Amino acid sequence: MGVPATTLFLGDQALYDSICYAEAVVALNTSAQIEAGLLGKPVLTVLAPEYAQGQQGSLHFDYLLEEKGGHVQVAADLDQHIEQLEAVLGGAFDAERCRKSIERFV
């Protein structure tokens, strides 16, 4: 991209470090999902009615979902989320697919 990654986080070094050194990112809102994707991290979310406005209510949420060509794995409930997280932590993550999907999105 040509821009230092920390610039993308508007000088928030703690946020950058939290995502950069994570094995996976669980994010409820699309901003965090995009930021984690920019750093090539596995991104997971759980559909939660109390966060519906920041998830399904966002115009671009669907574009981020893995089943729609994006990089975010979505779970309908906590049991499914735990299964997805275990798989990702076990190595089931395609970094190249993530990179391509975030490149298309951005």
Residue, then its C-alpha position, 0 to 999 in steps of 0.5 A: m500500500g505504501v502507507p505505514a500500517t500505524t498511519l492507518f490507525l490514526g496514531d493509536q499505537a495500542l490499537y495497532d499493537s493489540i491487533c498486530y500481535a493477536e493470533a486472531v481478532v474477534a470484532l463486533n463492528t466493521s471498523a475493527q474488522i477492516e483494521a484487522g483485515l488490513l493487518g492480515k489477521p483472521v477476523l471472527t464475529v458473532l451476530a448479536p442483536e444488541y450490536a445489529q446496528g453496527q453489524q447488519g445495519s452497516l451498508h458494507f457488513d455483507y461485503l466483509l463476510e467470508e461467504k460473500g467473498g470477504h475476510v470475516q467469519v460470522a457465527a450465528d451463536l457462541d457455540q459456532h463461534i468457538e468452533q470457528l475460533e478453534a479452527v483458526l487457532g489450529g491453523a485453518f486460515d488462508a492469509e492470501r485469501c484475506r489479503k485479496s478480499i481486503e484489497r478488493f474491499v479497500 
